[in-house]
Amino acid sequence: GNIRSNFYKHGVQYVSYENMLPPRFPLPFVSESAREGLFFTTIMRDPMKRLITWLRQLQKYPSRATTKDVGAPPDFFWSEMEGNRGVYKRENLNVRWLSGTLDDVTPDHVNIAKCRLQLFDLVIVDTTYDAAVKEVICPLNNWQGLDEHGRCNGTQTPHHNAKKLDPLNETDSHFVGAWIERLRPSFELYDYARILSYLQLKDRGVKDIPEMSEVPSYIETLSRFTNIQLNTPKESLVSLKNIDRFHPPKEFCDNLKKVWVSNSDEVPYVNGIGTIGKGRIYTSHG
C-alpha cells in the first residue's frame, strides 16, 4: 500500500489520518498481511474537555462561529440541536469519526466505533498520554528529543495553562447537564478506550501507568459540573474486571471485519494527512 511505499521511498515513519472514517473504510487494517510492519494508534480525549476546548475557541475566535453559533453555551446547544454543524461535529465527535455517521448516533454506531478501537495496536487517552509516548511511541520509532520539551527524553508534556477562561462560567447547570447527556455515547466509548489503553500498556510491560478512575466518565462529569450525585453499581465500574461489560458484541464485530477485509487495505489520497520522516514533516493537501 501507499504507507509502505512512502516509508521505502521517502523514509516516512508516521502518518496522521485526521478525517472521519466511513463505515466500510478498512482502517485500521484487519488482515495480518495488511498490518505487517505497521503500528496503528489513536488518541481519544475526554468528551467534555473537547467540548470546553471548542467553546473556548469560539469565544477567542468569534469569526469561526456561524450566525447562530455565537459561542455562548445556550446558543451553542440550540445551534447543535437544529443541525447547524459541519463535519467537525462537536456533539459526539468521538463516536462519529470512528463509526462514520453524520446522522443521529445510535447504539450500533457506538459498537462500530468500539469494534474499530479494538483494531488499534495502542489506544491513548488523556491520562495515559505521557506514559504511552515515553514508554511506547518514542522507543518504537527511535525518536529522541522531538521538540524543545524533550518529550522523548523522559520529561512530561507541559501542563495546560490553569488560568484559561472557563467558557461555562455562569452557564445554567441545566444546559451543562443537557450537553453532558447528549455526549453520553462518547462517554461510553471513552470509558472503553480508557480500559483498552490501560490494558495495552500493561501488556507491553509499561509499569508507570496512571491509576484509572473506576467511576464512569459520564457520572463523574455530571457530578462535577451539575453537583448531581449518582451511585455506580459494581458491575458498571470502569475496570479490567468489568471489561466484558464494555466490549461490543463479538458477532457484531466479526461481521464488520468481513466487510472491512473485502475492501482494499489502502489509505486514499485525501486532505488532512500529515507525515513525519527523518526529522521532516509532510502534509498532503487535496
TAWOWO-V217071 format. One record per residue. N is the residue number from 1. RES is the residue in one small letter. SS is DSSP state (@ for helix, = for strand, . for the rest). BURIAL is 1 if it has 24 or more other C-alpha atoms within 12 Angstrom, else 0. D_CENTER is the distance of its C-alpha to the mean C-alpha in Angstrom with 2 decimals. Layout:
n=(N & N)
res=(RES & RES)
ss=(SS & SS)
burial=(BURIAL & BURIAL)
d_center=(D_CENTER & D_CENTER)
//
This chain:
n=(1 & 2 & 3 & 4 & 5 & 6 & 7 & 8 & 9 & 10 & 11 & 12 & 13 & 14 & 15 & 16 & 17 & 18 & 19 & 20 & 21 & 22 & 23 & 24 & 25 & 26 & 27 & 28 & 29 & 30 & 31 & 32 & 33 & 34 & 35 & 36 & 37 & 38 & 39 & 40 & 41 & 42 & 43 & 44 & 45 & 46 & 47 & 48 & 49 & 50 & 51 & 52 & 53 & 54 & 55 & 56 & 57 & 58 & 59 & 60 & 61 & 62 & 63 & 64 & 65 & 66 & 67 & 68 & 69 & 70 & 71 & 72 & 73 & 74 & 75 & 76 & 77 & 78 & 79 & 80 & 81 & 82 & 83 & 84 & 85 & 86 & 87 & 88 & 89 & 90 & 91 & 92 & 93 & 94 & 95 & 96 & 97 & 98 & 99 & 100 & 101 & 102 & 103 & 104 & 105 & 106 & 107 & 108 & 109 & 110 & 111 & 112 & 113 & 114 & 115 & 116 & 117 & 118 & 119 & 120 & 121 & 122 & 123 & 124 & 125 & 126 & 127 & 128 & 129 & 130 & 131 & 132 & 133 & 134 & 135 & 136 & 137 & 138 & 139 & 140 & 141 & 142 & 143 & 144 & 145 & 146 & 147 & 148 & 149 & 150 & 151 & 152 & 153 & 154 & 155 & 156 & 157 & 158 & 159 & 160 & 161 & 162 & 163 & 164 & 165 & 166 & 167 & 168 & 169 & 170 & 171 & 172 & 173 & 174 & 175 & 176 & 177 & 178 & 179 & 180 & 181 & 182 & 183 & 184 & 185 & 186 & 187 & 188 & 189 & 190 & 191 & 192 & 193 & 194 & 195 & 196 & 197 & 198 & 199 & 200 & 201 & 202 & 203 & 204 & 205 & 206 & 207 & 208 & 209 & 210 & 211 & 212 & 213 & 214 & 215 & 216 & 217 & 218 & 219 & 220 & 221 & 222 & 223 & 224 & 225 & 226 & 227 & 228 & 229 & 230 & 231 & 232 & 233 & 234 & 235 & 236 & 237 & 238 & 239 & 240 & 241 & 242 & 243 & 244 & 245 & 246 & 247 & 248 & 249 & 250 & 251 & 252 & 253 & 254 & 255 & 256 & 257 & 258 & 259 & 260 & 261 & 262 & 263 & 264 & 265 & 266 & 267 & 268 & 269 & 270 & 271 & 272 & 273 & 274 & 275 & 276 & 277 & 278 & 279 & 280 & 281 & 282 & 283 & 284 & 285 & 286)
res=(g & n & i & r & s & n & f & y & k & h & g & v & q & y & v & s & y & e & n & m & l & p & p & r & f & p & l & p & f & v & s & e & s & a & r & e & g & l & f & f & t & t & i & m & r & d & p & m & k & r & l & i & t & w & l & r & q & l & q & k & y & p & s & r & a & t & t & k & d & v & g & a & p & p & d & f & f & w & s & e & m & e & g & n & r & g & v & y & k & r & e & n & l & n & v & r & w & l & s & g & t & l & d & d & v & t & p & d & h & v & n & i & a & k & c & r & l & q & l & f & d & l & v & i & v & d & t & t & y & d & a & a & v & k & e & v & i & c & p & l & n & n & w & q & g & l & d & e & h & g & r & c & n & g & t & q & t & p & h & h & n & a & k & k & l & d & p & l & n & e & t & d & s & h & f & v & g & a & w & i & e & r & l & r & p & s & f & e & l & y & d & y & a & r & i & l & s & y & l & q & l & k & d & r & g & v & k & d & i & p & e & m & s & e & v & p & s & y & i & e & t & l & s & r & f & t & n & i & q & l & n & t & p & k & e & s & l & v & s & l & k & n & i & d & r & f & h & p & p & k & e & f & c & d & n & l & k & k & v & w & v & s & n & s & d & e & v & p & y & v & n & g & i & g & t & i & g & k & g & r & i & y & t & s & h & g)
ss=(. & @ & @ & @ & @ & @ & @ & @ & @ & @ & . & . & . & = & = & = & = & . & . & . & . & . & . & . & . & . & . & . & . & . & . & @ & @ & @ & @ & . & . & . & . & . & = & = & = & = & . & . & @ & @ & @ & @ & @ & @ & @ & @ & @ & @ & @ & @ & @ & @ & . & @ & @ & @ & . & . & . & . & . & . & . & . & @ & @ & @ & @ & @ & @ & @ & @ & @ & . & . & . & . & . & . & . & . & . & . & . & @ & @ & @ & @ & @ & @ & @ & . & . & . & . & . & . & . & @ & @ & @ & @ & @ & @ & @ & @ & @ & @ & @ & @ & . & . & . & = & = & = & = & @ & @ & @ & @ & @ & @ & @ & @ & @ & @ & @ & @ & @ & @ & @ & @ & . & . & . & . & . & . & . & . & . & @ & @ & @ & . & . & . & . & . & . & . & . & . & . & . & . & . & . & . & . & . & . & . & @ & @ & @ & @ & @ & @ & @ & @ & @ & @ & . & @ & @ & @ & @ & @ & @ & @ & @ & @ & @ & @ & @ & @ & @ & @ & @ & @ & @ & @ & @ & . & . & . & . & . & . & . & . & . & . & . & . & . & @ & @ & @ & @ & @ & @ & @ & @ & @ & @ & . & . & . & . & . & . & . & @ & @ & @ & . & . & . & @ & @ & @ & @ & @ & @ & @ & . & . & . & @ & @ & @ & @ & @ & @ & @ & @ & @ & @ & @ & @ & . & . & . & . & . & . & . & . & . & . & . & = & = & = & = & = & . & . & = & = & = & = & = & . & .)
burial=(0 & 0 & 1 & 0 & 0 & 0 & 0 & 0 & 0 & 0 & 0 & 1 & 1 & 1 & 1 & 1 & 1 & 0 & 1 & 1 & 1 & 1 & 1 & 1 & 1 & 1 & 1 & 1 & 1 & 1 & 0 & 0 & 0 & 1 & 0 & 0 & 0 & 1 & 1 & 1 & 1 & 1 & 1 & 1 & 1 & 1 & 1 & 1 & 1 & 1 & 1 & 1 & 1 & 1 & 1 & 1 & 0 & 1 & 1 & 0 & 0 & 0 & 0 & 0 & 1 & 0 & 0 & 1 & 1 & 1 & 1 & 1 & 1 & 1 & 0 & 1 & 1 & 0 & 1 & 1 & 0 & 0 & 0 & 0 & 1 & 0 & 0 & 0 & 1 & 1 & 1 & 1 & 1 & 1 & 1 & 1 & 1 & 1 & 1 & 1 & 1 & 1 & 0 & 0 & 1 & 0 & 0 & 1 & 1 & 1 & 1 & 1 & 1 & 1 & 1 & 1 & 1 & 1 & 1 & 1 & 1 & 1 & 1 & 1 & 1 & 1 & 1 & 1 & 1 & 1 & 1 & 1 & 1 & 1 & 1 & 1 & 1 & 1 & 0 & 0 & 0 & 0 & 1 & 0 & 0 & 1 & 0 & 0 & 0 & 0 & 1 & 1 & 0 & 0 & 0 & 0 & 0 & 0 & 0 & 0 & 0 & 0 & 0 & 0 & 0 & 0 & 1 & 1 & 0 & 0 & 0 & 0 & 0 & 0 & 1 & 1 & 1 & 1 & 1 & 1 & 1 & 1 & 1 & 1 & 1 & 1 & 1 & 1 & 1 & 1 & 1 & 1 & 1 & 1 & 1 & 1 & 1 & 1 & 1 & 1 & 1 & 0 & 0 & 0 & 0 & 0 & 0 & 0 & 1 & 0 & 0 & 1 & 0 & 1 & 1 & 1 & 1 & 1 & 1 & 1 & 1 & 1 & 0 & 0 & 1 & 1 & 0 & 0 & 0 & 0 & 0 & 0 & 0 & 0 & 0 & 1 & 1 & 1 & 1 & 1 & 0 & 0 & 0 & 0 & 0 & 1 & 1 & 1 & 0 & 0 & 0 & 0 & 1 & 0 & 0 & 1 & 1 & 0 & 0 & 1 & 1 & 0 & 0 & 0 & 1 & 0 & 1 & 0 & 0 & 0 & 0 & 0 & 0 & 0 & 1 & 1 & 1 & 0 & 0 & 0 & 0 & 0 & 0 & 0 & 0 & 0)
d_center=(24.87 & 24.26 & 21.74 & 24.63 & 27.08 & 25.34 & 25.34 & 29.02 & 30.26 & 28.35 & 26.91 & 23.30 & 21.13 & 17.60 & 16.12 & 13.01 & 12.23 & 10.78 & 11.84 & 11.39 & 12.36 & 15.66 & 16.46 & 19.06 & 17.39 & 17.53 & 14.43 & 13.96 & 17.73 & 19.43 & 22.94 & 23.93 & 25.99 & 23.18 & 20.86 & 23.79 & 23.28 & 19.58 & 16.60 & 13.14 & 10.10 & 6.36 & 4.55 & 2.27 & 5.11 & 8.00 & 8.67 & 12.13 & 11.60 & 9.79 & 12.78 & 15.22 & 14.20 & 14.82 & 18.04 & 19.14 & 18.78 & 20.85 & 23.44 & 23.65 & 23.81 & 25.59 & 26.14 & 22.55 & 23.37 & 25.13 & 28.47 & 27.15 & 23.92 & 25.83 & 23.26 & 24.83 & 22.59 & 25.22 & 25.63 & 21.92 & 21.68 & 24.59 & 23.46 & 20.35 & 22.61 & 24.95 & 22.42 & 22.67 & 19.30 & 18.18 & 15.55 & 13.10 & 13.41 & 12.75 & 13.24 & 10.54 & 8.46 & 5.49 & 8.58 & 10.39 & 8.61 & 8.47 & 11.91 & 13.54 & 15.26 & 16.87 & 19.01 & 18.78 & 16.14 & 18.03 & 17.72 & 17.92 & 14.78 & 12.94 & 14.78 & 14.06 & 10.27 & 11.29 & 13.80 & 11.60 & 9.40 & 12.94 & 13.77 & 11.65 & 14.08 & 11.75 & 8.40 & 7.84 & 7.16 & 9.22 & 12.35 & 12.43 & 11.62 & 15.37 & 16.57 & 14.30 & 15.30 & 18.87 & 19.65 & 17.88 & 16.54 & 19.62 & 22.25 & 20.91 & 21.41 & 24.32 & 22.90 & 25.06 & 24.81 & 22.17 & 23.02 & 25.33 & 23.30 & 23.85 & 20.41 & 21.69 & 24.92 & 23.79 & 23.18 & 20.24 & 18.09 & 19.95 & 19.47 & 18.56 & 21.72 & 22.70 & 25.04 & 22.60 & 23.82 & 22.46 & 21.82 & 22.42 & 25.80 & 28.50 & 26.40 & 27.82 & 25.96 & 26.35 & 24.12 & 21.48 & 21.86 & 21.65 & 18.30 & 16.96 & 18.53 & 17.04 & 13.47 & 14.56 & 12.90 & 9.37 & 10.88 & 12.12 & 9.00 & 7.57 & 11.06 & 11.06 & 8.15 & 10.36 & 13.34 & 12.32 & 11.39 & 14.70 & 16.59 & 15.68 & 16.59 & 19.67 & 20.70 & 20.61 & 23.00 & 20.99 & 23.05 & 21.79 & 18.66 & 18.17 & 19.36 & 16.93 & 17.92 & 19.12 & 19.09 & 16.62 & 14.22 & 15.74 & 19.18 & 18.50 & 17.24 & 20.13 & 22.54 & 21.53 & 21.74 & 24.46 & 26.44 & 26.33 & 26.87 & 25.86 & 26.68 & 24.30 & 26.11 & 26.02 & 24.61 & 21.50 & 20.67 & 17.36 & 18.98 & 19.70 & 22.89 & 21.26 & 18.68 & 20.76 & 20.23 & 16.47 & 16.91 & 17.16 & 20.79 & 21.81 & 24.03 & 21.35 & 19.16 & 22.40 & 23.34 & 20.10 & 20.61 & 24.14 & 22.97 & 20.50 & 23.25 & 25.68 & 23.92 & 24.29 & 21.74 & 21.62 & 19.20 & 21.18 & 22.15 & 19.97 & 19.20 & 16.15 & 16.40 & 17.01 & 18.71 & 20.27 & 23.61 & 26.53 & 25.53 & 25.04 & 22.13 & 22.31 & 20.80 & 21.92 & 22.72 & 23.69)
//
